[in-house]
Amino acid sequence: MFCPVLRYAILTASAGHLIRMTSCRGKSTPVSINGIELPRINVDAVVHYHDTCISYLLELSKDPNEQYNEDVLAAATILRFYEQIDAPSIGIDSEAYLSTVQFIVSSQQDDSFYAYDTIHGPRRNRDLHAIPSTSLRHSACLIALRQEIWSAFLNQRTFRLPVCPTNGYTQLDPVNDFTWTNRILVWCADLLKFCFGEGKSLPFSEKMKRWSVLKAFDLKWESNKPLEFKPLYFEEADPSSGKFFPVIWHQNACQAVGSQHIELSRILLAVSDPKLSRLGLAARQANLALEEELRCIIRRLVGLALSNSKCPVLFVNAAVGISVCGEYLKDPAEQNAVLEFLADLEFQHAWPTAASASALKEAWQVRAMS
């Protein structure tokens, strides 16, 4: 209420999201919530909120004594959300606010922030009303971490936020669910840097060594994962009865988010394996095995979302995996199930999926003809 830049960022994102929701559900304006019409929520209002927010950001940037505080960082991550859901109307995701977030995080933090050992953040009993708010800054940085993982995956580029260069992934000490999920996110970010960035230029021996360090966490997690991250219930998919995705129940959304990022990270481990045969007689067999592994990962990602359906972010995480690896699905019925999943995500939550669905259809058609 007392921070204009944060207030107008929230108004921009919420009004933009409401308009997208109305459009995705095939309705005309006015926007309504629970039967209450909101005639003033329209495109012009979004533009007004957005321009006002930008004007406050510009004022702050011109003041030499003003530092980028936690309110500005939070505002930038909120505007980044608006940028992501607004991508269909402009045709592309410009990542303009992502660049702003990257600048602010890089200017405020050193490489130790996105670190396996310290990602737990401030203590929960700390004064939430203290200025500056370290809790708000930490939360905004975690949102930025997830947003950057999505963008790096979808654009198949390196992770651009500062990740600790000396992360060790051998420790499986007892911590709460939130810390474990944040650690998994850091591991995923590190894998993105390796897969699409630094790993490309390393000599084979160094690449193999680095990949093995990152793979070791996956192996240790599979055999020694915390009890809380073991599903409450699991049921295999049964395509013959129209159940294309497994049922995987977790106690809470935090555990499901962590489990999904384990799966997303396994995609990166699989495609970046230095031992993967590229040529020769073994190459085709290796590629077929890789494609089957990616199909299984996609099924688990979607299964986790559908089985824990009260958390919309799980659907977004699954959609990211589908966009990257969905072309390897071969069964037409399973392909239709994935398209229905994407369409439902856009209808229910206004997350843009139409472009991904169109690209998948084209890829499936090309593979069917080859």
C-alpha positions as a Markdown table, in Angstrom:
| # | Residue | x | y | z |
|---|---|---|---|---|
| 1 | Met | 0.0 | 0.0 | 0.0 |
| 2 | Phe | 2.9 | 2.3 | 0.7 |
| 3 | Cys | 5.2 | 1.4 | -2.2 |
| 4 | Pro | 3.9 | 2.7 | -5.6 |
| 5 | Val | 6.3 | 0.7 | -7.8 |
| 6 | Leu | 5.3 | -2.6 | -6.1 |
| 7 | Arg | 1.6 | -1.6 | -6.0 |
| 8 | Tyr | 1.4 | -0.9 | -9.8 |
| 9 | Ala | 3.4 | -4.0 | -10.7 |
| 10 | Ile | 0.8 | -6.0 | -8.8 |
| 11 | Leu | -2.1 | -4.2 | -10.6 |
| 12 | Thr | -0.4 | -4.7 | -14.0 |
| 13 | Ala | 0.0 | -8.4 | -13.5 |
| 14 | Ser | -3.3 | -9.1 | -11.9 |
| 15 | Ala | -5.3 | -7.0 | -14.4 |
| 16 | Gly | -3.4 | -8.5 | -17.4 |
| 17 | His | -3.9 | -12.0 | -16.0 |
| 18 | Leu | -7.7 | -11.5 | -15.6 |
| 19 | Ile | -8.0 | -10.2 | -19.2 |
| 20 | Arg | -6.0 | -13.2 | -20.5 |
| 21 | Met | -8.2 | -15.6 | -18.4 |
| 22 | Thr | -11.4 | -14.0 | -19.9 |
| 23 | Ser | -10.0 | -14.3 | -23.4 |
| 24 | Cys | -8.8 | -17.9 | -23.0 |
| 25 | Arg | -12.2 | -19.0 | -21.9 |
| 26 | Gly | -13.8 | -17.5 | -25.0 |
| 27 | Lys | -15.6 | -14.8 | -23.1 |
| 28 | Ser | -16.0 | -11.1 | -24.0 |
| 29 | Thr | -15.4 | -8.3 | -21.6 |
| 30 | Pro | -16.2 | -7.1 | -19.0 |
| 31 | Val | -14.0 | -9.1 | -16.7 |
| 32 | Ser | -15.8 | -10.7 | -13.8 |
| 33 | Ile | -14.8 | -12.5 | -10.6 |
| 34 | Asn | -17.3 | -14.7 | -8.7 |
| 35 | Gly | -20.1 | -13.1 | -10.7 |
| 36 | Ile | -19.0 | -9.5 | -10.0 |
| 37 | Glu | -18.3 | -7.5 | -13.1 |
| 38 | Leu | -15.2 | -5.3 | -13.2 |
| 39 | Pro | -15.9 | -3.1 | -16.2 |
| 40 | Arg | -12.8 | -0.9 | -15.5 |
| 41 | Ile | -10.4 | -3.9 | -15.9 |
| 42 | Asn | -9.5 | -3.6 | -19.6 |
| 43 | Val | -6.5 | -3.4 | -21.9 |
| 44 | Asp | -6.3 | 0.4 | -21.4 |
| 45 | Ala | -6.2 | -0.1 | -17.6 |
| 46 | Val | -3.3 | -2.6 | -17.9 |
| 47 | Val | -1.4 | -0.1 | -20.1 |
| 48 | His | -2.0 | 2.6 | -17.5 |
| 49 | Tyr | -0.9 | 0.5 | -14.6 |
| 50 | His | 2.2 | -0.7 | -16.6 |
| 51 | Asp | 3.2 | 2.8 | -17.7 |
| 52 | Thr | 2.8 | 4.1 | -14.1 |
| 53 | Cys | 4.9 | 1.4 | -12.7 |
| 54 | Ile | 7.6 | 2.1 | -15.3 |
| 55 | Ser | 7.6 | 5.8 | -14.4 |
| 56 | Tyr | 8.3 | 5.0 | -10.8 |
| 57 | Leu | 11.0 | 2.6 | -11.8 |
| 58 | Leu | 12.6 | 5.3 | -13.9 |
| 59 | Glu | 12.4 | 7.8 | -11.0 |
| 60 | Leu | 14.3 | 5.3 | -8.8 |
| 61 | Ser | 16.9 | 4.7 | -11.4 |
| 62 | Lys | 17.7 | 8.4 | -11.8 |
| 63 | Asp | 18.3 | 8.9 | -8.1 |
| 64 | Pro | 22.0 | 8.3 | -7.4 |
| 65 | Asn | 21.3 | 7.7 | -3.7 |
| 66 | Glu | 18.7 | 5.1 | -4.4 |
| 67 | Gln | 19.7 | 1.4 | -4.4 |
| 68 | Tyr | 17.7 | -1.4 | -5.9 |
| 69 | Asn | 15.8 | -2.6 | -2.9 |
| 70 | Glu | 13.7 | -5.6 | -2.2 |
| 71 | Asp | 10.5 | -3.8 | -3.4 |
| 72 | Val | 12.0 | -3.1 | -6.8 |
| 73 | Leu | 13.3 | -6.7 | -7.1 |
| 74 | Ala | 9.8 | -8.0 | -6.2 |
| 75 | Ala | 8.2 | -5.6 | -8.7 |
| 76 | Ala | 10.5 | -6.8 | -11.5 |
| 77 | Thr | 9.7 | -10.5 | -10.8 |
| 78 | Ile | 6.0 | -9.6 | -10.9 |
| 79 | Leu | 6.3 | -7.7 | -14.2 |
| 80 | Arg | 8.3 | -10.7 | -15.5 |
| 81 | Phe | 5.2 | -12.9 | -14.8 |
| 82 | Tyr | 3.1 | -10.4 | -16.7 |
| 83 | Glu | 5.6 | -10.5 | -19.6 |
| 84 | Gln | 5.3 | -14.3 | -19.7 |
| 85 | Ile | 1.5 | -14.4 | -19.9 |
| 86 | Asp | 1.4 | -11.5 | -22.3 |
| 87 | Ala | 3.8 | -13.3 | -24.8 |
| 88 | Pro | 0.9 | -14.5 | -27.1 |
| 89 | Ser | -0.3 | -10.9 | -27.7 |
| 90 | Ile | 3.1 | -9.7 | -28.9 |
| 91 | Gly | 4.1 | -13.0 | -30.6 |
| 92 | Ile | 7.3 | -13.6 | -28.6 |
| 93 | Asp | 8.6 | -13.6 | -25.0 |
| 94 | Ser | 10.9 | -10.5 | -25.2 |
| 95 | Glu | 12.5 | -11.4 | -21.8 |
| 96 | Ala | 12.9 | -7.6 | -21.2 |
| 97 | Tyr | 12.0 | -7.9 | -17.5 |
| 98 | Leu | 14.0 | -11.0 | -17.1 |
| 99 | Ser | 17.0 | -8.9 | -18.1 |
| 100 | Thr | 16.0 | -6.4 | -15.5 |
| 101 | Val | 15.7 | -9.1 | -12.8 |
| 102 | Gln | 19.1 | -10.4 | -13.8 |
| 103 | Phe | 20.7 | -7.0 | -13.5 |
| 104 | Ile | 19.2 | -6.4 | -10.1 |
| 105 | Val | 20.1 | -9.8 | -8.7 |
| 106 | Ser | 23.6 | -9.6 | -10.1 |
| 107 | Ser | 24.1 | -6.1 | -8.6 |
| 108 | Gln | 22.8 | -7.1 | -5.2 |
| 109 | Gln | 24.1 | -10.6 | -4.8 |
| 110 | Asp | 27.4 | -12.4 | -5.1 |
| 111 | Asp | 27.9 | -15.9 | -6.5 |
| 112 | Ser | 27.1 | -17.4 | -3.1 |
| 113 | Phe | 23.3 | -16.6 | -3.1 |
| 114 | Tyr | 22.2 | -19.4 | -5.4 |
| 115 | Ala | 24.2 | -21.9 | -3.4 |
| 116 | Tyr | 23.4 | -25.4 | -2.3 |
| 117 | Asp | 24.4 | -24.8 | 1.3 |
| 118 | Thr | 22.9 | -21.4 | 1.9 |
| 119 | Ile | 19.7 | -21.3 | -0.2 |
| 120 | His | 17.5 | -21.8 | 2.9 |
| 121 | Gly | 17.4 | -18.1 | 3.4 |
| 122 | Pro | 16.6 | -16.1 | 6.5 |
| 123 | Arg | 15.1 | -17.8 | 9.6 |
| 124 | Arg | 11.3 | -18.0 | 9.7 |
| 125 | Asn | 11.0 | -16.4 | 13.1 |
| 126 | Arg | 12.8 | -13.2 | 11.9 |
| 127 | Asp | 10.9 | -9.9 | 12.1 |
| 128 | Leu | 8.9 | -9.8 | 8.8 |
| 129 | His | 8.4 | -6.1 | 9.1 |
| 130 | Ala | 12.0 | -5.2 | 9.4 |
| 131 | Ile | 13.5 | -2.8 | 6.8 |
| 132 | Pro | 15.2 | -3.9 | 4.6 |
| 133 | Ser | 13.1 | -7.0 | 4.3 |
| 134 | Thr | 15.5 | -9.9 | 3.8 |
| 135 | Ser | 12.6 | -12.3 | 3.7 |
| 136 | Leu | 11.0 | -10.5 | 0.8 |
| 137 | Arg | 14.3 | -10.2 | -1.1 |
| 138 | His | 14.9 | -13.9 | -0.6 |
| 139 | Ser | 11.4 | -14.8 | -1.9 |
| 140 | Ala | 11.8 | -12.6 | -4.9 |
| 141 | Cys | 15.2 | -14.2 | -5.7 |
| 142 | Leu | 13.6 | -17.6 | -5.5 |
| 143 | Ile | 10.8 | -16.6 | -7.9 |
| 144 | Ala | 13.5 | -15.2 | -10.2 |
| 145 | Leu | 15.3 | -18.5 | -10.0 |
| 146 | Arg | 12.2 | -20.5 | -11.2 |
| 147 | Gln | 11.4 | -17.9 | -13.9 |
| 148 | Glu | 15.0 | -18.2 | -15.2 |
| 149 | Ile | 14.9 | -22.0 | -15.2 |
| 150 | Trp | 11.7 | -21.9 | -17.3 |
| 151 | Ser | 13.2 | -19.4 | -19.8 |
| 152 | Ala | 16.6 | -21.2 | -20.1 |
| 153 | Phe | 14.8 | -24.5 | -20.7 |
| 154 | Leu | 12.4 | -23.2 | -23.3 |
| 155 | Asn | 15.1 | -21.2 | -25.2 |
| 156 | Gln | 17.7 | -23.9 | -24.6 |
| 157 | Arg | 20.3 | -21.4 | -23.4 |
| 158 | Thr | 22.5 | -21.1 | -20.4 |
| 159 | Phe | 21.3 | -20.0 | -17.0 |
| 160 | Arg | 22.1 | -16.3 | -16.6 |
| 161 | Leu | 21.7 | -15.7 | -12.8 |
| 162 | Pro | 24.8 | -16.0 | -10.6 |
| 163 | Val | 25.1 | -19.6 | -9.4 |
| 164 | Cys | 27.7 | -20.5 | -6.8 |
| 165 | Pro | 30.7 | -22.0 | -8.7 |
| 166 | Thr | 31.6 | -24.4 | -5.9 |
| 167 | Asn | 28.4 | -26.1 | -5.2 |
| 168 | Gly | 28.9 | -29.6 | -3.8 |
| 169 | Tyr | 26.0 | -32.0 | -4.0 |
| 170 | Thr | 27.1 | -34.8 | -1.7 |
| 171 | Gln | 25.3 | -33.6 | 1.4 |
| 172 | Leu | 21.9 | -35.1 | 2.2 |
| 173 | Asp | 21.5 | -33.7 | 5.7 |
| 174 | Pro | 18.0 | -33.4 | 7.3 |
| 175 | Val | 16.4 | -30.1 | 6.4 |
| 176 | Asn | 12.8 | -29.1 | 5.7 |
| 177 | Asp | 10.9 | -29.6 | 2.4 |
| 178 | Phe | 11.4 | -26.0 | 1.3 |
| 179 | Thr | 15.1 | -26.1 | 1.7 |
| 180 | Trp | 15.3 | -29.4 | -0.2 |
| 181 | Thr | 13.2 | -28.0 | -3.1 |
| 182 | Asn | 15.4 | -24.9 | -3.2 |
| 183 | Arg | 18.5 | -27.0 | -3.3 |
| 184 | Ile | 17.1 | -29.0 | -6.2 |
| 185 | Leu | 16.4 | -25.8 | -8.0 |
| 186 | Val | 20.0 | -24.7 | -7.6 |
| 187 | Trp | 21.1 | -28.1 | -8.9 |
| 188 | Cys | 18.8 | -27.7 | -11.9 |
| 189 | Ala | 20.3 | -24.2 | -12.6 |
| 190 | Asp | 23.8 | -25.6 | -12.4 |
| 191 | Leu | 22.8 | -28.3 | -14.9 |
| 192 | Leu | 21.4 | -25.6 | -17.3 |
| 193 | Lys | 24.8 | -23.8 | -17.1 |
| 194 | Phe | 26.6 | -27.0 | -17.9 |
| 195 | Cys | 24.3 | -28.2 | -20.6 |
| 196 | Phe | 23.9 | -25.0 | -22.6 |
| 197 | Gly | 26.9 | -23.0 | -21.4 |
| 198 | Glu | 30.2 | -23.8 | -19.9 |
| 199 | Gly | 30.0 | -27.6 | -20.6 |
| 200 | Lys | 30.1 | -27.0 | -24.4 |
| 201 | Ser | 33.7 | -25.6 | -24.3 |
| 202 | Leu | 35.2 | -28.0 | -21.8 |
| 203 | Pro | 37.6 | -30.7 | -23.0 |
| 204 | Phe | 36.2 | -34.2 | -22.8 |
| 205 | Ser | 37.9 | -35.2 | -19.6 |
| 206 | Glu | 36.8 | -32.1 | -17.8 |
| 207 | Lys | 33.3 | -32.3 | -19.2 |
| 208 | Met | 33.1 | -36.0 | -18.0 |
| 209 | Lys | 34.3 | -35.0 | -14.5 |
| 210 | Arg | 31.8 | -32.1 | -14.2 |
| 211 | Trp | 28.9 | -34.2 | -15.5 |
| 212 | Ser | 29.7 | -37.0 | -13.1 |
| 213 | Val | 29.6 | -34.6 | -10.2 |
| 214 | Leu | 26.1 | -33.4 | -11.2 |
| 215 | Lys | 25.0 | -37.0 | -12.0 |
| 216 | Ala | 26.1 | -38.2 | -8.6 |
| 217 | Phe | 23.4 | -36.1 | -6.9 |
| 218 | Asp | 20.7 | -37.8 | -9.0 |
| 219 | Leu | 22.0 | -41.2 | -8.1 |
| 220 | Lys | 22.3 | -40.4 | -4.4 |
| 221 | Trp | 18.8 | -38.8 | -4.4 |
| 222 | Glu | 17.3 | -41.9 | -6.0 |
| 223 | Ser | 18.7 | -44.2 | -3.3 |
| 224 | Asn | 18.6 | -41.9 | -0.3 |
| 225 | Lys | 16.0 | -39.3 | -0.9 |
| 226 | Pro | 14.3 | -37.8 | 2.2 |
| 227 | Leu | 11.3 | -39.8 | 3.4 |
| 228 | Glu | 9.0 | -36.8 | 2.8 |
| 229 | Phe | 9.8 | -36.8 | -0.9 |
| 230 | Lys | 8.7 | -40.4 | -1.4 |
| 231 | Pro | 5.2 | -40.4 | -2.9 |
| 232 | Leu | 2.2 | -41.2 | -0.6 |
| 233 | Tyr | 0.8 | -43.2 | -3.4 |
| 234 | Phe | 2.0 | -44.3 | -6.8 |
| 235 | Glu | 0.2 | -46.0 | -9.6 |
| 236 | Glu | 1.6 | -46.8 | -13.1 |
| 237 | Ala | 0.1 | -45.4 | -16.2 |
| 238 | Asp | -2.3 | -47.7 | -18.1 |
| 239 | Pro | -2.6 | -46.6 | -21.7 |
| 240 | Ser | -5.0 | -49.5 | -22.5 |
| 241 | Ser | -7.6 | -47.9 | -20.3 |
| 242 | Gly | -6.9 | -44.3 | -21.3 |
| 243 | Lys | -4.7 | -43.5 | -18.3 |
| 244 | Phe | -1.5 | -42.2 | -20.0 |
| 245 | Phe | 0.2 | -40.7 | -17.0 |
| 246 | Pro | 1.1 | -42.2 | -13.6 |
| 247 | Val | -0.6 | -41.2 | -10.4 |
| 248 | Ile | 2.0 | -39.7 | -8.0 |
| 249 | Trp | 0.6 | -38.2 | -4.7 |
| 250 | His | 2.7 | -36.0 | -2.5 |
| 251 | Gln | 1.9 | -34.4 | 0.9 |
| 252 | Asn | 2.2 | -30.9 | -0.4 |
| 253 | Ala | 3.0 | -28.7 | -3.4 |
| 254 | Cys | 6.5 | -28.0 | -2.3 |
| 255 | Gln | 7.5 | -31.7 | -2.5 |
| 256 | Ala | 5.8 | -32.0 | -5.9 |
| 257 | Val | 7.7 | -29.0 | -7.2 |
| 258 | Gly | 11.0 | -30.5 | -6.0 |
| 259 | Ser | 10.1 | -33.9 | -7.6 |
| 260 | Gln | 9.3 | -32.2 | -10.9 |
| 261 | His | 12.6 | -30.3 | -11.0 |
| 262 | Ile | 14.4 | -33.6 | -10.3 |
| 263 | Glu | 12.7 | -34.8 | -13.5 |
| 264 | Leu | 13.6 | -31.7 | -15.5 |
| 265 | Ser | 17.2 | -32.0 | -14.4 |
| 266 | Arg | 17.2 | -35.6 | -15.6 |
| 267 | Ile | 16.4 | -34.4 | -19.0 |
| 268 | Leu | 19.5 | -32.2 | -18.9 |
| 269 | Leu | 21.6 | -35.1 | -17.6 |
| 270 | Ala | 20.4 | -37.4 | -20.3 |
| 271 | Val | 21.0 | -35.1 | -23.2 |
| 272 | Ser | 24.4 | -33.8 | -22.0 |
| 273 | Asp | 25.9 | -37.2 | -21.2 |
| 274 | Pro | 29.4 | -37.0 | -22.7 |
| 275 | Lys | 29.4 | -40.8 | -23.2 |
| 276 | Leu | 26.4 | -40.7 | -25.5 |
| 277 | Ser | 27.3 | -42.1 | -28.9 |
| 278 | Arg | 26.9 | -39.6 | -31.7 |
| 279 | Leu | 28.1 | -41.8 | -34.6 |
| 280 | Gly | 28.6 | -45.5 | -35.3 |
| 281 | Leu | 26.5 | -48.6 | -34.9 |
| 282 | Ala | 25.8 | -47.9 | -31.2 |
| 283 | Ala | 24.5 | -44.4 | -31.9 |
| 284 | Arg | 21.0 | -45.4 | -33.1 |
| 285 | Gln | 20.4 | -47.7 | -30.2 |
| 286 | Ala | 21.6 | -45.0 | -27.7 |
| 287 | Asn | 19.3 | -42.4 | -29.3 |
| 288 | Leu | 16.3 | -44.8 | -29.1 |
| 289 | Ala | 17.1 | -45.4 | -25.4 |
| 290 | Leu | 17.4 | -41.7 | -24.8 |
| 291 | Glu | 14.1 | -41.0 | -26.5 |
| 292 | Glu | 12.4 | -43.6 | -24.3 |
| 293 | Glu | 13.9 | -42.1 | -21.2 |
| 294 | Leu | 12.6 | -38.6 | -22.2 |
| 295 | Arg | 9.1 | -40.0 | -22.8 |
| 296 | Cys | 9.1 | -41.6 | -19.3 |
| 297 | Ile | 10.2 | -38.2 | -17.8 |
| 298 | Ile | 7.4 | -36.4 | -19.6 |
| 299 | Arg | 4.8 | -38.9 | -18.3 |
| 300 | Arg | 6.0 | -38.4 | -14.7 |
| 301 | Leu | 6.0 | -34.6 | -15.1 |
| 302 | Val | 2.4 | -34.6 | -16.3 |
| 303 | Gly | 1.5 | -37.2 | -13.7 |
| 304 | Leu | 2.9 | -35.1 | -10.9 |
| 305 | Ala | 0.8 | -32.1 | -12.1 |
| 306 | Leu | -2.4 | -34.0 | -12.5 |
| 307 | Ser | -2.0 | -35.9 | -9.2 |
| 308 | Asn | -1.4 | -32.7 | -7.2 |
| 309 | Ser | -3.7 | -30.4 | -9.2 |
| 310 | Lys | -4.3 | -27.7 | -6.6 |
| 311 | Cys | -0.9 | -26.1 | -7.5 |
| 312 | Pro | -1.0 | -24.4 | -10.9 |
| 313 | Val | 2.9 | -24.0 | -11.0 |
| 314 | Leu | 3.1 | -27.8 | -11.4 |
| 315 | Phe | 1.2 | -27.6 | -14.7 |
| 316 | Val | 3.6 | -24.9 | -15.9 |
| 317 | Asn | 6.6 | -27.0 | -15.0 |
| 318 | Ala | 5.2 | -30.0 | -16.9 |
| 319 | Ala | 4.4 | -27.7 | -19.9 |
| 320 | Val | 8.1 | -26.6 | -19.9 |
| 321 | Gly | 9.2 | -30.3 | -20.1 |
| 322 | Ile | 6.6 | -31.1 | -22.8 |
| 323 | Ser | 7.7 | -28.1 | -24.9 |
| 324 | Val | 11.3 | -29.4 | -24.8 |
| 325 | Cys | 10.8 | -33.1 | -25.2 |
| 326 | Gly | 7.2 | -33.7 | -26.2 |
| 327 | Glu | 8.1 | -34.4 | -29.8 |
| 328 | Tyr | 9.4 | -37.8 | -28.8 |
| 329 | Leu | 5.9 | -39.0 | -27.9 |
| 330 | Lys | 4.9 | -41.6 | -30.6 |
| 331 | Asp | 1.4 | -42.9 | -29.6 |
| 332 | Pro | -1.3 | -40.7 | -31.2 |
| 333 | Ala | -3.6 | -41.2 | -28.2 |
| 334 | Glu | -0.8 | -40.1 | -25.8 |
| 335 | Gln | -0.1 | -37.1 | -28.0 |
| 336 | Asn | -3.7 | -36.1 | -27.8 |
| 337 | Ala | -3.7 | -36.4 | -24.1 |
| 338 | Val | -0.7 | -34.1 | -23.9 |
| 339 | Leu | -2.4 | -31.6 | -26.2 |
| 340 | Glu | -5.5 | -31.7 | -23.9 |
| 341 | Phe | -3.2 | -31.1 | -20.9 |
| 342 | Leu | -1.7 | -28.0 | -22.6 |
| 343 | Ala | -5.1 | -26.7 | -23.7 |
| 344 | Asp | -6.5 | -27.1 | -20.2 |
| 345 | Leu | -3.5 | -25.2 | -18.7 |
| 346 | Glu | -4.2 | -22.2 | -21.0 |
| 347 | Phe | -8.0 | -22.4 | -20.3 |
| 348 | Gln | -7.7 | -22.7 | -16.6 |
| 349 | His | -4.7 | -20.5 | -15.8 |
| 350 | Ala | -4.1 | -18.4 | -19.0 |
| 351 | Trp | -0.6 | -19.7 | -19.3 |
| 352 | Pro | 0.3 | -19.5 | -23.0 |
| 353 | Thr | 0.6 | -23.0 | -24.6 |
| 354 | Ala | -0.8 | -22.6 | -28.1 |
| 355 | Ala | 2.6 | -22.0 | -29.7 |
| 356 | Ser | 4.0 | -25.1 | -28.0 |
| 357 | Ala | 1.0 | -27.2 | -29.1 |
| 358 | Ser | 1.4 | -26.0 | -32.7 |
| 359 | Ala | 5.1 | -26.8 | -32.7 |
| 360 | Leu | 4.5 | -30.3 | -31.3 |
| 361 | Lys | 1.9 | -31.1 | -34.0 |
| 362 | Glu | 4.3 | -30.1 | -36.7 |
| 363 | Ala | 7.1 | -32.1 | -35.2 |
| 364 | Trp | 4.9 | -35.2 | -34.8 |
| 365 | Gln | 3.8 | -34.9 | -38.4 |
| 366 | Val | 7.4 | -34.6 | -39.6 |
| 367 | Arg | 8.5 | -37.6 | -37.5 |
| 368 | Ala | 5.5 | -39.7 | -38.8 |
| 369 | Met | 6.6 | -39.0 | -42.4 |
| 370 | Ser | 10.3 | -39.9 | -41.8 |
